[in-house]
Amino acid sequence: MGWGGEANNEFGIARRDIKNAASRRTSNGQYESQEQWSQRYMGERLLGMTLSLTAIVLIMVWLFDTPPLYRYGVSAGVLTLFIYVLTVKISRRNRLKRVRAQHLRELEEQSRDKNG
């Protein structure tokens, strides 16, 4: 097999894995760091595959002669899935911001107690 097609994808994944492995080794909790990275990595891959399959199904429904009920039903399902994924991403980001703000308030309070 040449360097085209699937080989480039795997090569890029391997390069990213090597780069990320170097950054994970520098942290103190190597096991926890590896576990978090693995979960995030698998989540990204699963989301990418799901979005690809969804796009293929949507294209096939619109490309082939399907009844309008199926066509619009699948389109509505894809739109609902897209909105759901966006909502989950936004809610996670907002929750993380709240946790970081709370942590910052606690650190500021601790520094005031030490200094004051």
Contacts in CASP RR format, 6 or more apart in sequence:
PFRMAT RR
TARGET T0000
AUTHOR 0000-0000-0000
METHOD contacts of the structure
MODEL  1
MGWGGEANNEFGIARRDIKNAASRRTSNGQYESQEQWSQRYMGERLLGMT
LSLTAIVLIMVWLFDTPPLYRYGVSAGVLTLFIYVLTVKISRRNRLKRVR
AQHLRELEEQSRDKNG
1 7 0 8 1.000
3 11 0 8 1.000
20 37 0 8 1.000
24 30 0 8 1.000
24 33 0 8 1.000
24 34 0 8 1.000
24 37 0 8 1.000
27 33 0 8 1.000
47 85 0 8 1.000
54 78 0 8 1.000
54 81 0 8 1.000
57 74 0 8 1.000
57 78 0 8 1.000
58 74 0 8 1.000
58 75 0 8 1.000
58 78 0 8 1.000
61 70 0 8 1.000
61 71 0 8 1.000
61 74 0 8 1.000
61 75 0 8 1.000
62 71 0 8 1.000
62 75 0 8 1.000
END
